Amino acid sequence: MLSLVLILKFTEQNNCSVFIPGGRTNTGIHPLEWAKAAEKLGAVELLSTCTNNDGMKSGPNLEISRQIAEAVNIPIVNSGGCGLAKHFSEGFLKGIADAISAGTFFTRRDQNFMQTRLQIMNAGATIQYHR
């Protein structure tokens, strides 16, 4: 199974592009193009991280997440920028992500995953349980 990471950045010209390796080199390829190609090559999921939002606590990039989710038929994990519990529900509802990754949200806030899960459910997002 192949899982791919999309490291996205907006350049000075406000163009979104995929960067490799680890966000250092601009490929000049738009994330939608990259996501479609990854799916054709057999990727079973994509992790999308917009480094412009990462660590800013202003929420993930919902527009790019939504565009990617609508363009491919594989799960999208949205990462980068969660600073409030509402950013999770927005990621599911507006960004159409299948999962949200939040590295520092739980370590730097006085909120546990159960509280966040309840807030996501109260916002109307469906939480699926997998075993």
TIRO-2110 file (N, C-alpha, C; in Angstrom, 1 decimal):
// TIRO-2110
0.8, -1.2, 0.0, N, 1, A
0.0, 0.0, 0.0, CA, 1, A
0.9, 1.2, 0.0, C, 1, A
0.5, 2.2, -0.8, N, 2, A
1.3, 3.4, -0.9, CA, 2, A
0.5, 4.6, -0.3, C, 2, A
1.1, 5.3, 0.6, N, 3, A
0.6, 6.5, 1.2, CA, 3, A
1.6, 7.6, 0.8, C, 3, A
1.0, 8.7, 0.3, N, 4, A
1.9, 9.8, -0.1, CA, 4, A
1.6, 11.1, 0.7, C, 4, A
2.7, 11.8, 0.9, N, 5, A
2.5, 13.1, 1.6, CA, 5, A
2.6, 14.2, 0.6, C, 5, A
1.7, 15.1, 0.6, N, 6, A
1.7, 16.3, -0.2, CA, 6, A
2.1, 17.5, 0.7, C, 6, A
3.3, 18.0, 0.5, N, 7, A
3.8, 19.2, 1.2, CA, 7, A
3.5, 20.4, 0.3, C, 7, A
2.6, 21.2, 0.7, N, 8, A
2.1, 22.3, -0.1, CA, 8, A
2.6, 23.6, 0.4, C, 8, A
2.9, 24.5, -0.4, N, 9, A
3.2, 25.9, 0.0, CA, 9, A
2.6, 26.9, -1.0, C, 9, A
2.3, 28.0, -0.6, N, 10, A
1.9, 29.1, -1.4, CA, 10, A
3.1, 30.0, -1.6, C, 10, A
3.4, 30.2, -2.9, N, 11, A
4.6, 31.0, -3.2, CA, 11, A
4.3, 32.5, -3.1, C, 11, A
5.2, 33.4, -3.3, N, 12, A
5.0, 34.8, -3.3, CA, 12, A
4.0, 35.3, -4.3, C, 12, A
3.8, 34.5, -5.4, N, 13, A
2.8, 34.9, -6.4, CA, 13, A
1.4, 34.3, -6.0, C, 13, A
1.3, 33.7, -4.8, N, 14, A
0.1, 33.1, -4.3, CA, 14, A
-0.3, 31.9, -5.1, C, 14, A
0.7, 31.2, -5.7, N, 15, A
0.4, 30.0, -6.4, CA, 15, A
0.7, 28.8, -5.4, C, 15, A
-0.1, 27.8, -5.4, N, 16, A
0.1, 26.7, -4.6, CA, 16, A
0.8, 25.6, -5.4, C, 16, A
1.8, 25.0, -4.7, N, 17, A
2.7, 24.0, -5.4, CA, 17, A
3.1, 23.0, -4.4, C, 17, A
3.4, 21.8, -5.0, N, 18, A
4.0, 20.7, -4.1, CA, 18, A
5.5, 20.9, -4.0, C, 18, A
6.0, 20.7, -2.8, N, 19, A
7.4, 20.8, -2.5, CA, 19, A
8.0, 19.5, -2.1, C, 19, A
9.2, 19.2, -2.5, N, 20, A
9.9, 18.0, -2.1, CA, 20, A
11.3, 18.3, -1.8, C, 20, A
12.2, 17.5, -1.3, N, 21, A
11.9, 16.6, -0.2, CA, 21, A
11.7, 17.4, 1.1, C, 21, A
10.8, 17.1, 1.8, N, 22, A
10.5, 17.7, 3.1, CA, 22, A
10.2, 19.2, 3.0, C, 22, A
9.7, 19.6, 1.8, N, 23, A
9.3, 21.0, 1.7, CA, 23, A
10.4, 22.0, 1.2, C, 23, A
11.5, 21.5, 0.7, N, 24, A
12.6, 22.3, 0.3, CA, 24, A
12.7, 22.7, -1.2, C, 24, A
12.2, 21.8, -2.0, N, 25, A
12.3, 22.1, -3.5, CA, 25, A
10.9, 22.2, -4.1, C, 25, A
10.7, 23.3, -4.8, N, 26, A
9.4, 23.5, -5.5, CA, 26, A
9.4, 22.6, -6.8, C, 26, A
8.4, 21.8, -6.9, N, 27, A
8.2, 20.9, -8.1, CA, 27, A
7.6, 21.7, -9.2, C, 27, A
6.9, 22.8, -8.9, N, 28, A
6.1, 23.5, -9.8, CA, 28, A
4.8, 22.8, -10.2, C, 28, A
4.5, 21.8, -9.5, N, 29, A
3.3, 21.0, -9.8, CA, 29, A
2.2, 21.4, -8.9, C, 29, A
1.0, 21.7, -9.4, N, 30, A
-0.2, 22.0, -8.6, CA, 30, A
-0.6, 20.8, -7.8, C, 30, A
-1.1, 20.9, -6.5, N, 31, A
-1.5, 19.8, -5.7, CA, 31, A
-2.5, 18.9, -6.4, C, 31, A
-3.4, 19.4, -7.1, N, 32, A
-4.5, 18.6, -7.8, CA, 32, A
-3.9, 17.7, -8.8, C, 32, A
-2.9, 18.2, -9.6, N, 33, A
-2.2, 17.4, -10.6, CA, 33, A
-1.5, 16.2, -9.9, C, 33, A
-0.8, 16.6, -8.8, N, 34, A
0.0, 15.6, -8.0, CA, 34, A
-0.9, 14.5, -7.4, C, 34, A
-2.0, 15.0, -6.8, N, 35, A
-2.9, 14.0, -6.2, CA, 35, A
-3.5, 13.0, -7.2, C, 35, A
-3.9, 13.5, -8.4, N, 36, A
-4.5, 12.7, -9.4, CA, 36, A
-3.4, 11.7, -9.9, C, 36, A
-2.2, 12.1, -10.1, N, 37, A
-1.1, 11.2, -10.5, CA, 37, A
-0.8, 10.2, -9.5, C, 37, A
-0.8, 10.6, -8.2, N, 38, A
-0.5, 9.7, -7.1, CA, 38, A
-1.6, 8.6, -7.0, C, 38, A
-2.8, 9.0, -7.2, N, 39, A
-3.9, 8.0, -7.2, CA, 39, A
-3.7, 7.0, -8.4, C, 39, A
-3.4, 7.5, -9.6, N, 40, A
-3.2, 6.6, -10.7, CA, 40, A
-2.0, 5.6, -10.5, C, 40, A
-1.0, 6.1, -9.7, N, 41, A
0.1, 5.2, -9.4, CA, 41, A
-0.1, 4.2, -8.3, C, 41, A
-1.3, 4.3, -7.7, N, 42, A
-1.7, 3.3, -6.7, CA, 42, A
-1.7, 3.8, -5.3, C, 42, A
-1.6, 5.1, -5.0, N, 43, A
-1.7, 5.6, -3.7, CA, 43, A
-3.0, 5.3, -3.1, C, 43, A
-3.0, 4.9, -1.8, N, 44, A
-4.3, 4.5, -1.2, CA, 44, A
-4.8, 5.6, -0.2, C, 44, A
-3.9, 6.6, 0.0, N, 45, A
-4.3, 7.8, 0.8, CA, 45, A
-3.3, 8.9, 0.6, C, 45, A
-3.7, 10.1, 0.9, N, 46, A
-2.8, 11.3, 0.8, CA, 46, A
-2.8, 12.0, 2.1, C, 46, A
-1.7, 12.5, 2.5, N, 47, A
-1.6, 13.4, 3.7, CA, 47, A
-1.2, 14.7, 3.1, C, 47, A
-2.1, 15.7, 3.2, N, 48, A
-1.9, 17.0, 2.7, CA, 48, A
-1.5, 18.0, 3.8, C, 48, A
-0.3, 18.6, 3.7, N, 49, A
0.1, 19.6, 4.7, CA, 49, A
0.5, 20.9, 4.0, C, 49, A
-0.2, 21.9, 4.3, N, 50, A
0.1, 23.2, 3.8, CA, 50, A
1.0, 23.9, 4.8, C, 50, A
2.3, 24.1, 4.5, N, 51, A
3.3, 24.6, 5.4, CA, 51, A
3.0, 26.1, 5.7, C, 51, A
2.3, 26.8, 4.9, N, 52, A
2.0, 28.1, 5.2, CA, 52, A
1.1, 28.2, 6.5, C, 52, A
0.3, 27.2, 6.7, N, 53, A
-0.6, 27.1, 7.9, CA, 53, A
0.0, 26.4, 9.0, C, 53, A
0.9, 25.5, 8.8, N, 54, A
1.5, 24.7, 9.8, CA, 54, A
2.1, 25.5, 11.0, C, 54, A
1.7, 25.2, 12.2, N, 55, A
2.2, 25.9, 13.3, CA, 55, A
1.5, 27.3, 13.6, C, 55, A
0.6, 27.7, 12.7, N, 56, A
0.1, 29.1, 12.8, CA, 56, A
-1.2, 29.1, 13.7, C, 56, A
-1.8, 27.9, 13.9, N, 57, A
-3.0, 27.8, 14.8, CA, 57, A
-4.2, 28.5, 14.2, C, 57, A
-4.2, 28.7, 12.9, N, 58, A
-5.3, 29.5, 12.2, CA, 58, A
-6.2, 28.5, 11.4, C, 58, A
-5.9, 27.2, 11.5, N, 59, A
-6.7, 26.3, 10.8, CA, 59, A
-6.0, 25.7, 9.6, C, 59, A
-6.4, 24.6, 9.1, N, 60, A
-5.8, 24.0, 7.9, CA, 60, A
-6.3, 24.7, 6.7, C, 60, A
-5.7, 24.5, 5.5, N, 61, A
-6.1, 25.1, 4.3, CA, 61, A
-7.3, 24.3, 3.8, C, 61, A
-8.5, 24.8, 4.0, N, 62, A
-9.7, 24.1, 3.6, CA, 62, A
-10.0, 24.0, 2.1, C, 62, A
-9.6, 25.1, 1.4, N, 63, A
-9.9, 25.2, 0.0, CA, 63, A
-9.1, 24.1, -0.8, C, 63, A
-7.8, 24.0, -0.5, N, 64, A
-7.0, 23.0, -1.2, CA, 64, A
-7.4, 21.6, -0.8, C, 64, A
-7.7, 21.4, 0.5, N, 65, A
-8.2, 20.1, 0.9, CA, 65, A
-9.5, 19.7, 0.2, C, 65, A
-10.4, 20.6, 0.1, N, 66, A
-11.7, 20.3, -0.6, CA, 66, A
-11.4, 20.0, -2.1, C, 66, A
-10.6, 20.8, -2.7, N, 67, A
-10.3, 20.5, -4.1, CA, 67, A
-9.7, 19.2, -4.4, C, 67, A
-8.8, 18.8, -3.5, N, 68, A
-8.1, 17.5, -3.6, CA, 68, A
-9.1, 16.4, -3.4, C, 68, A
-9.9, 16.5, -2.3, N, 69, A
-10.9, 15.5, -2.0, CA, 69, A
-11.9, 15.3, -3.1, C, 69, A
-12.3, 16.4, -3.8, N, 70, A
-13.3, 16.3, -4.9, CA, 70, A
-12.6, 15.7, -6.1, C, 70, A
-11.3, 15.7, -6.2, N, 71, A
-10.6, 15.3, -7.5, CA, 71, A
-10.2, 13.8, -7.5, C, 71, A
-10.1, 13.2, -6.3, N, 72, A
-9.6, 11.9, -6.2, CA, 72, A
-10.6, 11.0, -5.4, C, 72, A
-10.4, 9.7, -5.5, N, 73, A
-11.3, 8.8, -4.8, CA, 73, A
-10.6, 8.0, -3.7, C, 73, A
-9.6, 8.6, -3.1, N, 74, A
-8.9, 8.0, -2.0, CA, 74, A
-8.9, 8.9, -0.8, C, 74, A
-8.8, 8.4, 0.4, N, 75, A
-8.9, 9.2, 1.6, CA, 75, A
-7.8, 10.3, 1.7, C, 75, A
-8.2, 11.5, 2.2, N, 76, A
-7.4, 12.6, 2.4, CA, 76, A
-7.2, 12.9, 3.9, C, 76, A
-6.0, 13.0, 4.3, N, 77, A
-5.7, 13.4, 5.7, CA, 77, A
-5.2, 14.8, 5.6, C, 77, A
-5.8, 15.7, 6.3, N, 78, A
-5.5, 17.2, 6.3, CA, 78, A
-4.6, 17.5, 7.5, C, 78, A
-3.5, 18.1, 7.3, N, 79, A
-2.6, 18.4, 8.4, CA, 79, A
-2.1, 19.9, 8.3, C, 79, A
-1.8, 20.4, 9.5, N, 80, A
-1.2, 21.7, 9.5, CA, 80, A
-2.1, 22.9, 9.9, C, 80, A
-2.0, 23.4, 11.1, N, 81, A
-2.7, 24.6, 11.4, CA, 81, A
-3.8, 24.5, 12.5, C, 81, A
-4.1, 23.4, 13.0, N, 82, A
-5.2, 23.3, 14.0, CA, 82, A
-4.8, 24.0, 15.3, C, 82, A
-5.6, 25.0, 15.6, N, 83, A
-5.3, 25.7, 16.8, CA, 83, A
-6.6, 25.8, 17.7, C, 83, A
-7.7, 25.5, 17.1, N, 84, A
-9.0, 25.4, 17.9, CA, 84, A
-9.7, 24.2, 17.5, C, 84, A
-10.6, 23.7, 18.4, N, 85, A
-11.4, 22.5, 18.1, CA, 85, A
-12.2, 22.7, 16.9, C, 85, A
-12.7, 23.9, 16.6, N, 86, A
-13.5, 24.1, 15.4, CA, 86, A
-12.8, 23.8, 14.1, C, 86, A
-11.5, 23.9, 14.2, N, 87, A
-10.7, 23.6, 13.0, CA, 87, A
-10.8, 22.2, 12.5, C, 87, A
-11.0, 21.3, 13.5, N, 88, A
-11.2, 19.9, 13.1, CA, 88, A
-12.5, 19.7, 12.4, C, 88, A
-13.6, 20.3, 13.0, N, 89, A
-14.9, 20.1, 12.3, CA, 89, A
-14.9, 20.8, 10.9, C, 89, A
-14.3, 22.0, 10.8, N, 90, A
-14.2, 22.7, 9.5, CA, 90, A
-13.4, 21.8, 8.5, C, 90, A
-12.4, 21.1, 9.0, N, 91, A
-11.6, 20.3, 8.1, CA, 91, A
-12.4, 19.1, 7.6, C, 91, A
-13.3, 18.6, 8.4, N, 92, A
-14.2, 17.5, 7.9, CA, 92, A
-15.3, 18.1, 7.0, C, 92, A
-16.0, 19.1, 7.5, N, 93, A
-17.2, 19.6, 6.8, CA, 93, A
-16.9, 20.5, 5.6, C, 93, A
-15.9, 21.4, 5.7, N, 94, A
-15.6, 22.3, 4.6, CA, 94, A
-14.5, 21.8, 3.8, C, 94, A
-13.5, 21.2, 4.4, N, 95, A
-12.3, 20.7, 3.6, CA, 95, A
-12.5, 19.3, 3.1, C, 95, A
-13.6, 18.6, 3.5, N, 96, A
-14.0, 17.3, 3.1, CA, 96, A
-12.9, 16.3, 3.3, C, 96, A
-12.1, 16.5, 4.4, N, 97, A
-11.0, 15.6, 4.7, CA, 97, A
-11.6, 14.3, 5.4, C, 97, A
-10.9, 13.2, 5.2, N, 98, A
-11.3, 12.0, 5.9, CA, 98, A
-10.7, 11.8, 7.2, C, 98, A
-9.7, 12.6, 7.5, N, 99, A
-9.0, 12.6, 8.8, CA, 99, A
-8.3, 13.9, 8.9, C, 99, A
-8.0, 14.3, 10.2, N, 100, A
-7.3, 15.5, 10.5, CA, 100, A
-6.1, 15.1, 11.4, C, 100, A
-5.0, 15.6, 11.0, N, 101, A
-3.8, 15.4, 11.8, CA, 101, A
-3.4, 16.7, 12.5, C, 101, A
-3.1, 16.6, 13.8, N, 102, A
-2.8, 17.8, 14.6, CA, 102, A
-1.7, 17.5, 15.6, C, 102, A
-0.5, 17.8, 15.2, N, 103, A
0.7, 17.4, 16.0, CA, 103, A
0.7, 18.1, 17.4, C, 103, A
0.5, 19.4, 17.4, N, 104, A
0.8, 20.1, 18.7, CA, 104, A
-0.5, 20.6, 19.3, C, 104, A
-1.7, 20.4, 18.7, N, 105, A
-2.9, 20.8, 19.2, CA, 105, A
-3.2, 20.3, 20.6, C, 105, A
-3.0, 19.0, 20.8, N, 106, A
-3.3, 18.4, 22.1, CA, 106, A
-2.2, 18.6, 23.1, C, 106, A
-1.0, 18.9, 22.7, N, 107, A
0.1, 19.1, 23.7, CA, 107, A
0.2, 20.5, 24.2, C, 107, A
-0.4, 21.4, 23.5, N, 108, A
-0.3, 22.8, 23.8, CA, 108, A
-1.6, 23.5, 24.3, C, 108, A
-2.6, 22.7, 24.4, N, 109, A
-3.9, 23.2, 24.8, CA, 109, A
-4.5, 22.3, 25.9, C, 109, A
-5.3, 22.9, 26.7, N, 110, A
-5.9, 22.2, 27.8, CA, 110, A
-7.2, 21.6, 27.3, C, 110, A
-7.0, 20.6, 26.4, N, 111, A
-8.2, 19.9, 25.8, CA, 111, A
-7.8, 18.5, 25.4, C, 111, A
-8.6, 17.5, 25.8, N, 112, A
-8.2, 16.2, 25.4, CA, 112, A
-9.0, 15.7, 24.2, C, 112, A
-8.6, 14.6, 23.6, N, 113, A
-9.2, 14.1, 22.4, CA, 113, A
-10.7, 13.9, 22.5, C, 113, A
-11.2, 13.5, 23.7, N, 114, A
-12.6, 13.2, 23.9, CA, 114, A
-13.4, 14.6, 23.8, C, 114, A
-12.9, 15.6, 24.4, N, 115, A
-13.6, 16.9, 24.2, CA, 115, A
-13.6, 17.4, 22.8, C, 115, A
-12.5, 17.2, 22.1, N, 116, A
-12.5, 17.6, 20.7, CA, 116, A
-13.4, 16.7, 19.9, C, 116, A
-13.5, 15.4, 20.1, N, 117, A
-14.4, 14.5, 19.4, CA, 117, A
-15.8, 15.0, 19.6, C, 117, A
-16.2, 15.3, 20.8, N, 118, A
-17.6, 15.8, 21.1, CA, 118, A
-17.9, 17.1, 20.3, C, 118, A
-16.9, 18.0, 20.3, N, 119, A
-17.1, 19.3, 19.5, CA, 119, A
-17.3, 19.0, 18.0, C, 119, A
-16.5, 18.0, 17.5, N, 120, A
-16.6, 17.7, 16.1, CA, 120, A
-18.0, 17.1, 15.8, C, 120, A
-18.5, 16.2, 16.7, N, 121, A
-19.8, 15.6, 16.5, CA, 121, A
-20.9, 16.6, 16.7, C, 121, A
-20.8, 17.5, 17.6, N, 122, A
-21.8, 18.6, 17.8, CA, 122, A
-21.9, 19.5, 16.6, C, 122, A
-20.8, 19.7, 15.9, N, 123, A
-20.8, 20.5, 14.7, CA, 123, A
-21.5, 19.8, 13.5, C, 123, A
-21.7, 18.5, 13.6, N, 124, A
-22.4, 17.8, 12.6, CA, 124, A
-21.5, 16.9, 11.7, C, 124, A
-20.3, 16.8, 12.1, N, 125, A
-19.4, 15.9, 11.3, CA, 125, A
-19.5, 14.5, 11.8, C, 125, A
-19.5, 13.5, 10.9, N, 126, A
-19.6, 12.1, 11.3, CA, 126, A
-18.2, 11.6, 11.6, C, 126, A
-18.2, 10.9, 12.8, N, 127, A
-16.9, 10.2, 13.1, CA, 127, A
-17.1, 8.8, 13.0, C, 127, A
-16.2, 8.2, 12.2, N, 128, A
-16.3, 6.7, 11.9, CA, 128, A
-15.3, 6.0, 12.8, C, 128, A
-15.6, 4.9, 13.3, N, 129, A
-14.7, 4.1, 14.2, CA, 129, A
-14.2, 2.9, 13.4, C, 129, A
-12.9, 2.7, 13.4, N, 130, A
-12.3, 1.6, 12.7, CA, 130, A
-11.6, 0.7, 13.8, C, 130, A
-11.7, -0.6, 13.5, N, 131, A
-11.0, -1.5, 14.4, CA, 131, A
-9.8, -2.1, 13.7, C, 131, A
END
